[in-house]
Amino acid sequence: MTDLADAPLSPPDRALVDFALALTRTPGEMRREHVDALRAQGFDDTAIHDAVQATALFNYFNRLADGLGIDPEPDW
């Protein structure tokens, strides 16, 4: 749960996680190859669009919470 490198993920799930991490960590470096890796695992345009939207939304929410000092899960 805390170590994605060793998580037992299927190849499509691994590709999706790698894509989301790249989009999160280095958004300005996204290239066609990132999308091609998803396509190679069977993702279509709708699924790729959904992955981008979900990743962007969670990044937005996290930055909003961090910027405002909100701790949505104080028990964690």
Distance bins in CASP14 RR format, pairs under 12 A and 6 or more apart:
PFRMAT RR
TARGET T0000
AUTHOR 0000-0000-0000
RMODE 2
METHOD distances of the structure
MODEL  1
1 7 1 0 0 1 0 0 0 0 0 0 0
1 8 0 0 0 0 0 1 0 0 0 0 0
1 9 0 0 0 0 0 1 0 0 0 0 0
3 9 0 0 0 0 0 1 0 0 0 0 0
3 17 0 0 0 0 0 1 0 0 0 0 0
4 13 0 0 0 0 0 1 0 0 0 0 0
4 14 0 0 0 0 1 0 0 0 0 0 0
4 16 0 0 0 0 0 1 0 0 0 0 0
4 17 1 0 1 0 0 0 0 0 0 0 0
4 18 0 0 0 0 1 0 0 0 0 0 0
4 20 0 0 0 0 0 1 0 0 0 0 0
4 21 1 0 0 1 0 0 0 0 0 0 0
4 24 0 0 0 0 0 1 0 0 0 0 0
5 14 0 0 0 0 0 1 0 0 0 0 0
5 17 0 0 0 0 0 1 0 0 0 0 0
5 18 0 0 0 0 0 1 0 0 0 0 0
5 21 0 0 0 0 0 1 0 0 0 0 0
6 14 0 0 0 0 0 1 0 0 0 0 0
7 13 0 0 0 0 1 0 0 0 0 0 0
7 14 0 0 0 0 1 0 0 0 0 0 0
7 16 0 0 0 0 0 1 0 0 0 0 0
7 17 1 0 0 1 0 0 0 0 0 0 0
7 18 0 0 0 0 0 1 0 0 0 0 0
7 21 0 0 0 0 0 1 0 0 0 0 0
8 14 0 0 0 0 1 0 0 0 0 0 0
8 17 0 0 0 0 0 1 0 0 0 0 0
9 15 0 0 0 0 1 0 0 0 0 0 0
9 16 0 0 0 0 1 0 0 0 0 0 0
9 17 1 0 0 1 0 0 0 0 0 0 0
9 18 0 0 0 0 1 0 0 0 0 0 0
9 41 0 0 0 0 0 1 0 0 0 0 0
10 16 0 0 0 0 1 0 0 0 0 0 0
10 17 0 0 0 0 0 1 0 0 0 0 0
10 41 0 0 0 0 1 0 0 0 0 0 0
10 42 0 0 0 0 0 1 0 0 0 0 0
11 17 0 0 0 0 0 1 0 0 0 0 0
11 18 0 0 0 0 0 1 0 0 0 0 0
11 37 0 0 0 0 1 0 0 0 0 0 0
11 38 0 0 0 0 0 1 0 0 0 0 0
11 40 0 0 0 0 1 0 0 0 0 0 0
11 41 1 0 1 0 0 0 0 0 0 0 0
11 42 0 0 0 0 1 0 0 0 0 0 0
11 43 0 0 0 0 0 1 0 0 0 0 0
12 18 0 0 0 0 0 1 0 0 0 0 0
12 19 0 0 0 0 0 1 0 0 0 0 0
12 37 0 0 0 0 0 1 0 0 0 0 0
12 38 0 0 0 0 1 0 0 0 0 0 0
12 39 0 0 0 0 0 1 0 0 0 0 0
12 40 0 0 0 0 1 0 0 0 0 0 0
12 41 1 0 1 0 0 0 0 0 0 0 0
12 42 1 0 0 1 0 0 0 0 0 0 0
12 43 1 0 0 1 0 0 0 0 0 0 0
12 44 0 0 0 0 0 1 0 0 0 0 0
12 47 0 0 0 0 1 0 0 0 0 0 0
12 51 0 0 0 0 0 1 0 0 0 0 0
13 19 0 0 0 0 0 1 0 0 0 0 0
13 20 0 0 0 0 0 1 0 0 0 0 0
13 38 0 0 0 0 0 1 0 0 0 0 0
13 41 0 0 0 0 1 0 0 0 0 0 0
13 42 0 0 0 0 0 1 0 0 0 0 0
13 43 0 0 0 0 0 1 0 0 0 0 0
13 51 0 0 0 0 0 1 0 0 0 0 0
14 20 0 0 0 0 0 1 0 0 0 0 0
14 21 0 0 0 0 0 1 0 0 0 0 0
14 37 0 0 0 0 1 0 0 0 0 0 0
14 38 0 0 0 0 0 1 0 0 0 0 0
14 40 0 0 0 0 0 1 0 0 0 0 0
14 41 0 0 0 0 1 0 0 0 0 0 0
15 21 0 0 0 0 0 1 0 0 0 0 0
15 22 0 0 0 0 0 1 0 0 0 0 0
15 33 0 0 0 0 0 1 0 0 0 0 0
15 34 0 0 0 0 1 0 0 0 0 0 0
15 35 0 0 0 0 0 1 0 0 0 0 0
15 36 0 0 0 0 1 0 0 0 0 0 0
15 37 1 0 1 0 0 0 0 0 0 0 0
15 38 1 0 1 0 0 0 0 0 0 0 0
15 39 0 0 0 0 1 0 0 0 0 0 0
15 40 1 0 0 1 0 0 0 0 0 0 0
15 41 1 0 1 0 0 0 0 0 0 0 0
15 42 0 0 0 0 1 0 0 0 0 0 0
15 43 1 0 0 1 0 0 0 0 0 0 0
15 47 0 0 0 0 0 1 0 0 0 0 0
15 48 0 0 0 0 0 1 0 0 0 0 0
15 51 0 0 0 0 1 0 0 0 0 0 0
16 22 0 0 0 0 0 1 0 0 0 0 0
16 23 0 0 0 0 0 1 0 0 0 0 0
16 34 0 0 0 0 0 1 0 0 0 0 0
16 35 0 0 0 0 0 1 0 0 0 0 0
16 37 0 0 0 0 1 0 0 0 0 0 0
16 38 1 0 0 1 0 0 0 0 0 0 0
16 39 0 0 0 0 0 1 0 0 0 0 0
16 40 0 0 0 0 0 1 0 0 0 0 0
16 41 1 0 0 1 0 0 0 0 0 0 0
16 42 0 0 0 0 0 1 0 0 0 0 0
16 43 1 0 0 1 0 0 0 0 0 0 0
16 47 0 0 0 0 1 0 0 0 0 0 0
16 48 0 0 0 0 1 0 0 0 0 0 0
16 50 0 0 0 0 0 1 0 0 0 0 0
16 51 1 0 0 1 0 0 0 0 0 0 0
16 52 0 0 0 0 0 1 0 0 0 0 0
16 54 0 0 0 0 1 0 0 0 0 0 0
16 55 0 0 0 0 1 0 0 0 0 0 0
17 23 0 0 0 0 0 1 0 0 0 0 0
17 24 0 0 0 0 0 1 0 0 0 0 0
17 25 0 0 0 0 0 1 0 0 0 0 0
17 37 0 0 0 0 0 1 0 0 0 0 0
17 38 0 0 0 0 0 1 0 0 0 0 0
17 41 0 0 0 0 0 1 0 0 0 0 0
17 51 0 0 0 0 0 1 0 0 0 0 0
17 55 0 0 0 0 0 1 0 0 0 0 0
18 24 0 0 0 0 0 1 0 0 0 0 0
18 25 0 0 0 0 0 1 0 0 0 0 0
18 26 0 0 0 0 0 1 0 0 0 0 0
18 30 0 0 0 0 0 1 0 0 0 0 0
18 33 0 0 0 0 0 1 0 0 0 0 0
18 34 0 0 0 0 1 0 0 0 0 0 0
18 35 0 0 0 0 0 1 0 0 0 0 0
18 37 1 0 0 1 0 0 0 0 0 0 0
18 38 0 0 0 0 1 0 0 0 0 0 0
18 40 0 0 0 0 0 1 0 0 0 0 0
18 41 0 0 0 0 0 1 0 0 0 0 0
18 51 0 0 0 0 0 1 0 0 0 0 0
18 55 0 0 0 0 0 1 0 0 0 0 0
19 25 0 0 0 0 0 1 0 0 0 0 0
19 26 0 0 0 0 0 1 0 0 0 0 0
19 27 0 0 0 0 0 1 0 0 0 0 0
19 30 0 0 0 0 1 0 0 0 0 0 0
19 31 0 0 0 0 0 1 0 0 0 0 0
19 33 0 0 0 0 0 1 0 0 0 0 0
19 34 1 0 1 0 0 0 0 0 0 0 0
19 35 1 0 0 1 0 0 0 0 0 0 0
19 36 0 0 0 0 0 1 0 0 0 0 0
19 37 1 0 0 1 0 0 0 0 0 0 0
19 38 1 0 1 0 0 0 0 0 0 0 0
19 39 0 0 0 0 0 1 0 0 0 0 0
19 40 0 0 0 0 0 1 0 0 0 0 0
19 41 0 0 0 0 1 0 0 0 0 0 0
19 43 0 0 0 0 1 0 0 0 0 0 0
19 47 0 0 0 0 0 1 0 0 0 0 0
19 48 0 0 0 0 1 0 0 0 0 0 0
19 50 0 0 0 0 0 1 0 0 0 0 0
19 51 1 0 0 1 0 0 0 0 0 0 0
19 52 0 0 0 0 1 0 0 0 0 0 0
19 54 0 0 0 0 0 1 0 0 0 0 0
19 55 1 0 0 1 0 0 0 0 0 0 0
20 26 0 0 0 0 0 1 0 0 0 0 0
20 27 0 0 0 0 0 1 0 0 0 0 0
20 30 0 0 0 0 0 1 0 0 0 0 0
20 34 0 0 0 0 0 1 0 0 0 0 0
20 37 0 0 0 0 0 1 0 0 0 0 0
20 38 0 0 0 0 0 1 0 0 0 0 0
20 48 0 0 0 0 0 1 0 0 0 0 0
20 50 0 0 0 0 0 1 0 0 0 0 0
20 51 1 0 0 1 0 0 0 0 0 0 0
20 52 0 0 0 0 1 0 0 0 0 0 0
20 53 0 0 0 0 0 1 0 0 0 0 0
20 54 1 0 0 1 0 0 0 0 0 0 0
20 55 1 0 1 0 0 0 0 0 0 0 0
20 56 0 0 0 0 1 0 0 0 0 0 0
20 57 0 0 0 0 0 1 0 0 0 0 0
20 58 0 0 0 0 1 0 0 0 0 0 0
20 59 0 0 0 0 1 0 0 0 0 0 0
21 27 0 0 0 0 0 1 0 0 0 0 0
21 29 0 0 0 0 0 1 0 0 0 0 0
21 30 0 0 0 0 0 1 0 0 0 0 0
21 34 0 0 0 0 0 1 0 0 0 0 0
21 37 0 0 0 0 0 1 0 0 0 0 0
21 51 0 0 0 0 0 1 0 0 0 0 0
21 55 0 0 0 0 1 0 0 0 0 0 0
21 58 0 0 0 0 0 1 0 0 0 0 0
21 59 0 0 0 0 0 1 0 0 0 0 0
22 28 0 0 0 0 1 0 0 0 0 0 0
22 29 1 0 0 1 0 0 0 0 0 0 0
22 30 1 0 0 1 0 0 0 0 0 0 0
22 31 0 0 0 0 1 0 0 0 0 0 0
22 33 0 0 0 0 1 0 0 0 0 0 0
22 34 1 0 1 0 0 0 0 0 0 0 0
22 35 0 0 0 0 0 1 0 0 0 0 0
22 37 0 0 0 0 1 0 0 0 0 0 0
22 38 0 0 0 0 0 1 0 0 0 0 0
22 51 0 0 0 0 0 1 0 0 0 0 0
22 52 0 0 0 0 0 1 0 0 0 0 0
22 55 0 0 0 0 1 0 0 0 0 0 0
23 29 0 0 0 0 1 0 0 0 0 0 0
23 30 1 0 0 1 0 0 0 0 0 0 0
23 31 0 0 0 0 0 1 0 0 0 0 0
23 34 1 0 0 1 0 0 0 0 0 0 0
23 35 0 0 0 0 0 1 0 0 0 0 0
23 38 0 0 0 0 0 1 0 0 0 0 0
23 48 0 0 0 0 0 1 0 0 0 0 0
23 51 0 0 0 0 1 0 0 0 0 0 0
23 52 1 0 0 1 0 0 0 0 0 0 0
23 53 0 0 0 0 0 1 0 0 0 0 0
23 54 0 0 0 0 0 1 0 0 0 0 0
23 55 1 0 1 0 0 0 0 0 0 0 0
23 56 1 0 0 1 0 0 0 0 0 0 0
23 57 0 0 0 0 0 1 0 0 0 0 0
23 58 0 0 0 0 0 1 0 0 0 0 0
23 59 1 0 0 1 0 0 0 0 0 0 0
24 30 0 0 0 0 0 1 0 0 0 0 0
24 34 0 0 0 0 0 1 0 0 0 0 0
24 51 0 0 0 0 0 1 0 0 0 0 0
24 52 0 0 0 0 0 1 0 0 0 0 0
24 54 0 0 0 0 0 1 0 0 0 0 0
24 55 1 0 0 1 0 0 0 0 0 0 0
24 56 0 0 0 0 1 0 0 0 0 0 0
24 57 0 0 0 0 0 1 0 0 0 0 0
24 58 0 0 0 0 1 0 0 0 0 0 0
24 59 1 0 1 0 0 0 0 0 0 0 0
24 60 0 0 0 0 0 1 0 0 0 0 0
24 62 0 0 0 0 1 0 0 0 0 0 0
24 63 0 0 0 0 0 1 0 0 0 0 0
25 34 0 0 0 0 0 1 0 0 0 0 0
25 55 0 0 0 0 0 1 0 0 0 0 0
25 59 0 0 0 0 0 1 0 0 0 0 0
26 34 0 0 0 0 1 0 0 0 0 0 0
27 34 0 0 0 0 0 1 0 0 0 0 0
27 52 0 0 0 0 0 1 0 0 0 0 0
27 55 0 0 0 0 1 0 0 0 0 0 0
27 56 0 0 0 0 1 0 0 0 0 0 0
27 59 0 0 0 0 1 0 0 0 0 0 0
27 60 0 0 0 0 0 1 0 0 0 0 0
27 63 0 0 0 0 0 1 0 0 0 0 0
28 34 0 0 0 0 0 1 0 0 0 0 0
30 36 0 0 0 0 0 1 0 0 0 0 0
30 37 0 0 0 0 0 1 0 0 0 0 0
30 38 0 0 0 0 0 1 0 0 0 0 0
30 48 0 0 0 0 0 1 0 0 0 0 0
30 51 0 0 0 0 0 1 0 0 0 0 0
30 52 0 0 0 0 1 0 0 0 0 0 0
30 55 0 0 0 0 0 1 0 0 0 0 0
30 56 0 0 0 0 0 1 0 0 0 0 0
31 37 0 0 0 0 0 1 0 0 0 0 0
32 38 0 0 0 0 0 1 0 0 0 0 0
32 39 0 0 0 0 1 0 0 0 0 0 0
32 48 0 0 0 0 0 1 0 0 0 0 0
33 39 0 0 0 0 0 1 0 0 0 0 0
33 40 0 0 0 0 0 1 0 0 0 0 0
34 40 0 0 0 0 0 1 0 0 0 0 0
34 41 0 0 0 0 0 1 0 0 0 0 0
34 43 0 0 0 0 0 1 0 0 0 0 0
34 48 0 0 0 0 1 0 0 0 0 0 0
34 51 0 0 0 0 0 1 0 0 0 0 0
34 52 0 0 0 0 0 1 0 0 0 0 0
34 55 0 0 0 0 0 1 0 0 0 0 0
35 41 0 0 0 0 0 1 0 0 0 0 0
35 42 0 0 0 0 0 1 0 0 0 0 0
35 43 0 0 0 0 1 0 0 0 0 0 0
35 44 0 0 0 0 0 1 0 0 0 0 0
35 45 0 0 0 0 1 0 0 0 0 0 0
35 47 0 0 0 0 0 1 0 0 0 0 0
35 48 1 0 1 0 0 0 0 0 0 0 0
35 49 0 0 0 0 0 1 0 0 0 0 0
35 51 0 0 0 0 1 0 0 0 0 0 0
35 52 0 0 0 0 1 0 0 0 0 0 0
36 42 0 0 0 0 0 1 0 0 0 0 0
36 43 0 0 0 0 0 1 0 0 0 0 0
36 48 0 0 0 0 0 1 0 0 0 0 0
37 43 0 0 0 0 1 0 0 0 0 0 0
37 48 0 0 0 0 0 1 0 0 0 0 0
37 51 0 0 0 0 0 1 0 0 0 0 0
38 44 0 0 0 0 1 0 0 0 0 0 0
38 45 0 0 0 0 0 1 0 0 0 0 0
38 46 0 0 0 0 0 1 0 0 0 0 0
38 47 1 0 0 1 0 0 0 0 0 0 0
38 48 1 0 1 0 0 0 0 0 0 0 0
38 49 0 0 0 0 0 1 0 0 0 0 0
38 50 0 0 0 0 0 1 0 0 0 0 0
38 51 1 0 0 1 0 0 0 0 0 0 0
38 52 0 0 0 0 1 0 0 0 0 0 0
38 55 0 0 0 0 0 1 0 0 0 0 0
39 45 0 0 0 0 1 0 0 0 0 0 0
39 47 0 0 0 0 1 0 0 0 0 0 0
39 48 1 0 0 1 0 0 0 0 0 0 0
39 51 0 0 0 0 0 1 0 0 0 0 0
40 48 0 0 0 0 0 1 0 0 0 0 0
41 47 0 0 0 0 1 0 0 0 0 0 0
41 48 0 0 0 0 0 1 0 0 0 0 0
41 51 0 0 0 0 0 1 0 0 0 0 0
42 48 0 0 0 0 1 0 0 0 0 0 0
43 49 0 0 0 0 1 0 0 0 0 0 0
43 50 0 0 0 0 1 0 0 0 0 0 0
43 51 1 0 0 1 0 0 0 0 0 0 0
43 52 0 0 0 0 0 1 0 0 0 0 0
44 50 0 0 0 0 1 0 0 0 0 0 0
44 51 0 0 0 0 0 1 0 0 0 0 0
45 51 0 0 0 0 0 1 0 0 0 0 0
45 52 0 0 0 0 0 1 0 0 0 0 0
46 52 0 0 0 0 0 1 0 0 0 0 0
46 53 0 0 0 0 0 1 0 0 0 0 0
47 53 0 0 0 0 0 1 0 0 0 0 0
47 54 0 0 0 0 0 1 0 0 0 0 0
48 54 0 0 0 0 0 1 0 0 0 0 0
48 55 0 0 0 0 0 1 0 0 0 0 0
49 55 0 0 0 0 0 1 0 0 0 0 0
49 56 0 0 0 0 0 1 0 0 0 0 0
50 56 0 0 0 0 0 1 0 0 0 0 0
50 57 0 0 0 0 0 1 0 0 0 0 0
51 57 0 0 0 0 0 1 0 0 0 0 0
51 58 0 0 0 0 0 1 0 0 0 0 0
52 58 0 0 0 0 0 1 0 0 0 0 0
52 59 0 0 0 0 0 1 0 0 0 0 0
53 59 0 0 0 0 0 1 0 0 0 0 0
53 60 0 0 0 0 0 1 0 0 0 0 0
54 60 0 0 0 0 0 1 0 0 0 0 0
54 61 0 0 0 0 0 1 0 0 0 0 0
55 61 0 0 0 0 0 1 0 0 0 0 0
55 62 0 0 0 0 0 1 0 0 0 0 0
56 62 0 0 0 0 0 1 0 0 0 0 0
56 63 0 0 0 0 0 1 0 0 0 0 0
57 63 0 0 0 0 0 1 0 0 0 0 0
57 64 0 0 0 0 0 1 0 0 0 0 0
58 64 0 0 0 0 0 1 0 0 0 0 0
58 65 0 0 0 0 0 1 0 0 0 0 0
59 65 0 0 0 0 0 1 0 0 0 0 0
59 66 0 0 0 0 0 1 0 0 0 0 0
60 66 0 0 0 0 0 1 0 0 0 0 0
60 67 0 0 0 0 0 1 0 0 0 0 0
61 67 0 0 0 0 0 1 0 0 0 0 0
61 68 0 0 0 0 0 1 0 0 0 0 0
61 70 0 0 0 0 1 0 0 0 0 0 0
61 72 0 0 0 0 1 0 0 0 0 0 0
62 68 0 0 0 0 0 1 0 0 0 0 0
62 69 0 0 0 0 0 1 0 0 0 0 0
62 70 0 0 0 0 0 1 0 0 0 0 0
62 71 0 0 0 0 0 1 0 0 0 0 0
62 72 0 0 0 0 1 0 0 0 0 0 0
62 73 0 0 0 0 0 1 0 0 0 0 0
63 69 0 0 0 0 0 1 0 0 0 0 0
63 70 0 0 0 0 0 1 0 0 0 0 0
64 70 1 0 0 1 0 0 0 0 0 0 0
64 72 0 0 0 0 0 1 0 0 0 0 0
65 71 1 0 0 1 0 0 0 0 0 0 0
65 72 1 0 0 1 0 0 0 0 0 0 0
65 73 0 0 0 0 1 0 0 0 0 0 0
65 74 0 0 0 0 0 1 0 0 0 0 0
66 72 0 0 0 0 0 1 0 0 0 0 0
END
